[in-house]
Amino acid sequence: MLKKMVILAVIGFVGVTVLAGTKIGSYIRSEFQEARKRVEDNIAPEKEIARLRNEIKLLDKDILKIVELLAKERVDVQQLEAQVKELAARQEKDKALLTSRAEAIKNATEFVMFGNRKVRIDAAKAELQEGVNRYTAAQKALDAMEQTLAQRIKNRDLLEKQLETLKDQKETLKVAVDGMEAELNALKLQQMESKYQTDDTRLAKIKEDLKKLQTRVDVEREKLKLMPKVFEAPATSDISGKSVDDIIAPLNGSSKAANRPRDDD
């Protein structure tokens, strides 16, 4: 059974894929979109409000994600700031030391004192060069760290703005949904008070049923009025004063006979 279901699913997928670029596929998509729109239009406003409230609650997950990212970014920025500060201080110290050694070498004739060490000028220059090379490499690293720090600070600030914006938007949406719910309740009250109710509540159906019942009562009343005309015999005219000729006058097509004076008048 499961195998058959899988095969049918594959066939259905292949069929939809084949029709996707054809006119039939276009018709299917159009019908699907219209059906979807009809379903959405038939959703009760109360259910839509409940759905929107649930969506607003789900924004808390998005807020928590930003909070997590922001917390990590803040810690990373703090640590990077400490590293940059430490390396910058070391660079300042090394720069001052190298500058003082360069001055000492300039003023020396054969030997130079590096702290407690006595160094020949050639060796001192070599040490100075090595120190300058280390300083230059460290400075490049410091520059890169400062650029990274600037970018991380920018990311941190953007996350903070996102968090504040999302929080504000959440509150704004809650107020908007509350306002829509109040407006819907006001409309319901107007519909209850009006004899022309357009919603599908029980009250509206009762009003509609009463209207139909009134129509049925009016129809029965009119039928009652018509009954005597249908079943009662028509009133007979008095023929005691008519002669035989008057009675049969219509048979002869003469209207004058009916109006002709009788001999006994």
Contacts in CASP RR format, 6 or more apart in sequence:
PFRMAT RR
TARGET T0000
AUTHOR 0000-0000-0000
METHOD contacts of the structure
MODEL  1
MLKKMVILAVIGFVGVTVLAGTKIGSYIRSEFQEARKRVEDNIAPEKEIA
RLRNEIKLLDKDILKIVELLAKERVDVQQLEAQVKELAARQEKDKALLTS
RAEAIKNATEFVMFGNRKVRIDAAKAELQEGVNRYTAAQKALDAMEQTLA
QRIKNRDLLEKQLETLKDQKETLKVAVDGMEAELNALKLQQMESKYQTDD
TRLAKIKEDLKKLQTRVDVEREKLKLMPKVFEAPATSDISGKSVDDIIAP
LNGSSKAANRPRDDD
16 28 0 8 1.000
19 25 0 8 1.000
19 28 0 8 1.000
45 184 0 8 1.000
46 184 0 8 1.000
49 177 0 8 1.000
49 180 0 8 1.000
49 181 0 8 1.000
49 184 0 8 1.000
52 173 0 8 1.000
52 177 0 8 1.000
53 177 0 8 1.000
56 170 0 8 1.000
56 173 0 8 1.000
56 174 0 8 1.000
56 177 0 8 1.000
59 166 0 8 1.000
59 169 0 8 1.000
59 170 0 8 1.000
59 173 0 8 1.000
62 166 0 8 1.000
63 163 0 8 1.000
63 166 0 8 1.000
63 167 0 8 1.000
63 170 0 8 1.000
66 159 0 8 1.000
66 162 0 8 1.000
66 163 0 8 1.000
66 166 0 8 1.000
67 163 0 8 1.000
69 159 0 8 1.000
70 156 0 8 1.000
70 159 0 8 1.000
70 160 0 8 1.000
70 163 0 8 1.000
73 152 0 8 1.000
73 155 0 8 1.000
73 156 0 8 1.000
73 159 0 8 1.000
74 156 0 8 1.000
76 152 0 8 1.000
77 149 0 8 1.000
77 152 0 8 1.000
77 153 0 8 1.000
77 156 0 8 1.000
80 145 0 8 1.000
80 148 0 8 1.000
80 149 0 8 1.000
80 152 0 8 1.000
81 149 0 8 1.000
83 145 0 8 1.000
84 142 0 8 1.000
84 145 0 8 1.000
84 146 0 8 1.000
84 149 0 8 1.000
87 138 0 8 1.000
87 141 0 8 1.000
87 142 0 8 1.000
87 145 0 8 1.000
88 142 0 8 1.000
90 138 0 8 1.000
91 135 0 8 1.000
91 138 0 8 1.000
91 139 0 8 1.000
91 142 0 8 1.000
94 131 0 8 1.000
94 134 0 8 1.000
94 135 0 8 1.000
94 138 0 8 1.000
95 135 0 8 1.000
98 128 0 8 1.000
98 131 0 8 1.000
98 132 0 8 1.000
98 135 0 8 1.000
101 112 0 8 1.000
101 114 0 8 1.000
101 124 0 8 1.000
101 127 0 8 1.000
101 128 0 8 1.000
102 128 0 8 1.000
104 112 0 8 1.000
104 113 0 8 1.000
104 114 0 8 1.000
104 124 0 8 1.000
105 112 0 8 1.000
105 121 0 8 1.000
105 124 0 8 1.000
105 125 0 8 1.000
105 128 0 8 1.000
108 121 0 8 1.000
108 124 0 8 1.000
109 121 0 8 1.000
110 120 0 8 1.000
110 121 0 8 1.000
111 118 0 8 1.000
111 119 0 8 1.000
111 120 0 8 1.000
111 121 0 8 1.000
112 118 0 8 1.000
112 119 0 8 1.000
112 120 0 8 1.000
112 121 0 8 1.000
112 124 0 8 1.000
113 119 0 8 1.000
114 124 0 8 1.000
114 127 0 8 1.000
119 127 0 8 1.000
188 199 0 8 1.000
188 201 0 8 1.000
191 197 0 8 1.000
191 198 0 8 1.000
191 199 0 8 1.000
191 201 0 8 1.000
191 203 0 8 1.000
191 204 0 8 1.000
192 203 0 8 1.000
195 207 0 8 1.000
197 203 0 8 1.000
197 204 0 8 1.000
197 207 0 8 1.000
197 208 0 8 1.000
198 204 0 8 1.000
239 247 0 8 1.000
243 262 0 8 1.000
245 257 0 8 1.000
245 260 0 8 1.000
246 257 0 8 1.000
246 258 0 8 1.000
249 255 0 8 1.000
249 257 0 8 1.000
249 258 0 8 1.000
250 258 0 8 1.000
END
